[in-house]
Amino acid sequence: MPAAHGSPSTPRILVLSTNSVSDPGVDLAGSAHMDYSVTVRVIALPCSSGINPRWVIHALDRGFDGVFIAADGGDCSRVPNCTERTSKLVTQAQELMRAKGYAPARVRTAALCSVCSEPFVSHMRKFGKELSELPPTATPGG
């Protein structure tokens, strides 16, 4: 069974990254052996605006301490209003989080480009620190 959210151990972060825009930057951070937590897990998706807000809840229910959406931003070639759509889904996720007793600060988004390895590592460190400072939230059902 996963530990309670906000435990003193290193926070588990799920990164939802995009195939053609942010994921190459995430991969570059790994191939350059940049230092970020081994508890970060990355799932690549076609576009950040296609994320279902319930996926954030699912990740938290499964023991992740936070979800980071590495958004396409203005670089998205799939939909012209990607930034607005991604922002709306984050707001929807935060509403679902409040309803389940999760702190909305457990989801974060930032636009990352294909060469943004250093910003990615910086975001992971900062988000991990902020997650570790949040009050513990009992894992649902636990």
N, C-alpha and C positions, 0 to 999 in steps of 0.2 A: 504494500500500500504506500502511495506517495506521502512524503512528509507534509505537514501543514504549510500552507503558503506563508512566506515571510520567515521561514526557519533561518537560523544563523548560518546554515551552510550556503554555499554559492547558489544564487538564484538560477533556476532553470528558465531559459528564454527560448521561445519558439519564434523564429524569424520567417515571415511569409515574404518571399522575395520574388522578383519578376524575372522570367527567363532571359529576356533580351536587354533589360535596362540595369537593374540592380544586382542581379545574380553574378554577372561577370566581375563586379567590384568585390562582392563577397568572396568569390573564388580566388581573386587576386590576393586578398588578405590572407587566405589560407596558403596559397602557393608561395607567398613571400614570407611565410612563417611569422606573421604578425601575432602578437600576444593578445588573445582574448579568451574568455572562459571556455573550457571544454564542455560546459553544460549548455552552450548555445546550440540549438538544432535549427537547420534551415530546410524549408520546403520551397521549391521553385514553382511558380505559377505563371500563366500567360500574362495576366494584367492585374494590378492591384485593385482596380475598380470592380473586379469580379469576385472578390472575397465575400463570402457569406458571413455576416456578423456572428452567426451562431458558431462558426468555427473557432472564434476567440473564446467563447464560453466552453466549448468542447475541450480546448487546450487547457484552460484553467481547471476544469473538472478533472482532467487527467493528470494534474500535478505540476503543470508549468506555472511558474510564478508570474510570468508576464509574456505578452505577445507583442512583437515588434513588426510593424508592417513597413517593409522597405518599398516605398511607393515609386511609381513611374514618374510622377510629377509631369512637367511639361514635355518630357521626352517620349511619352506614350504614342505609339503609332497605331494603336488599336481603336481608341475612342477619343474624340476631340475634347471631351469634358472629364477626362480621367481624374484630374485633381479634385474637382468638385464631387464626383461620385465616390472617390476614396474617402474624402472628408465626411461625406454623409454616412458611409458605412461604419466609420469609426464612431461617429455620434450614436448610431443605432447600437453598435456593440457596447458602448458605455451605458446606454439605457438598459440593455439586457443584463449587464454586469451589476448595476445598482439593484435591479430586481432580484438577483441571486445573492446579493451581499458581498460582491467583489468591489474593491476600490477601482474606480475608473482609471486611476493612474497606472493600472496594471496593463494597459494597452498604450502603445506609442506608435507614432508614424513619422517618417521623414523621407523626403525624396533622396534617393541615392542613384548615382549614375554608374556606368560600366567601369569607371576607373576610380571610384570612390572607396578604395580600400581603407585608407586612413580615417575618413569620416565614419565608415562602418565600425571600425574598431573603437573609435571614440564613443559612438552611440552605444555600443554594447557595454563598455565600461561604465558610462554614466547611467544608463538604464539599470544595469545590474546593481550599482550602488544605491540608486533610488529605490529599487525593489527591496533590497535588504533592509532599508530603513522604514518600510511600511509596517504597520502593525500586522501581526499574524492574522490570517483568515483561515478558519478551519476548512479543511477539504470537504466539500459537500458529501454527505453520506458517511463521514468519518468522525 
